[in-house]
Amino acid sequence: MDSKEFDETYRRETTSEGRADYPKAKSSEYSTSKECNMVNSSMSALQSEFESRHGVDWSIIENEYEKNGYYIVENLLKEEEVELLLSETIEIGRGKRGFVKGMENIGNQNKNNEYEEDIFSQLLAIHHPHKVSSTIRNNFMTHPRIREILSHLIGPNIKSMQSMLFIKPAGKPGQAWHQDEYYIPTRDASLTGVWIALDDATIENGCLWVRPGSHKDKIIYETAPHGSYDFDSGTHLINTPNDNDEGIPCEVKRGSAIIFNGYLHHRSLPNRARKGTYRRALVNHYLNANSMLPWDCDGTISPTRDMRDIILVNGIDPYAWKGTENITSAFLRAETAKTNDPNRGNRQFF
Ligand SMILES: O=C(O)CCC(=O)C(=O)O
């Protein structure tokens, strides 16, 4: 299914032709409060529809999330949506969707007939793919089910500031224990990751691990070099009350999502599965749109009180009067565990 067909499927599902109670347009298109109210009332309808379809009791989900700092949503995406994301990933990897900084160094810019494996085997992760892919921007960052769930966990007003597309072919490292809110600070501790598996994620291929409940004290902990080639980026958490907690692996099927709190300690291990396989995942980060976003984009822009390169995902943006900016752009993650990495010397990213 290409992106046009996808849009059409969603249009049918989200209008009176299909599931009448899904919002008709994407929330980023809502600018007046009347339209926003429409989104919010659609959300309630959506909730009841979801509840009757899946017997969801939102208070159970909210309590679980509050207690553990994460929640697994099975089958968040349908199989054809996963397929669409994977074919989009190949096009991004070929350099067909636009310039991805760092890709030129590994010869992946403008490739036509490259085998999938040749394209993917070198890529750990692409940051901000939504900057080159309208499919990711319009269909997946603002996906109706993500909006539905986050409106319960974050609140009705939601914005997003980044996406990451992990490819993680066999042999690539994991990410050591860290807290996302250290890297992307919010003013109200509302940072939330939505980690969507595009392959079945297993212990062997480097699934996400979490320390349940480690988000609760809302403390950002110290970090120090981990000194391990198992992990990308230089540091891991130290001197936390959870240092001895090995955590639990979140093995999830493709299409399922792990929603996790920005203070939650989490990590992943290297992909130790057989050559030619991947552990692909799309990870988007969200926060309550009522919070300003004092994020310096990992040191790449001057300190700011409110980074405005955001996408309104649901409800209203109380800071809409500031307008938005175009600051971030797509880039290949610098792999710090790889000595000959062309990006070496750049800042390290989590
Ligand atoms: O997917 C992974 O391997 C790590 C993801 C992660 O740590 C994150 O999204 O913050």
The ligand as a Gaussian input file, in Angstrom:
#p B3LYP/6-31G(d) Opt

LIG

0 1
 O       15.381000       1.180000      20.411000
 C       16.409000       1.209000      21.055000
 O       17.313000       0.393000      20.888000
 C       16.594000       2.268000      22.107000
 C       15.528000       3.301000      22.074000
 C       15.681000       4.299000      23.148000
 O       16.467000       4.169000      24.017000
 C       14.827000       5.483000      23.152000
 O       13.985000       5.602000      22.269000
 O       14.997000       6.334000      24.030000

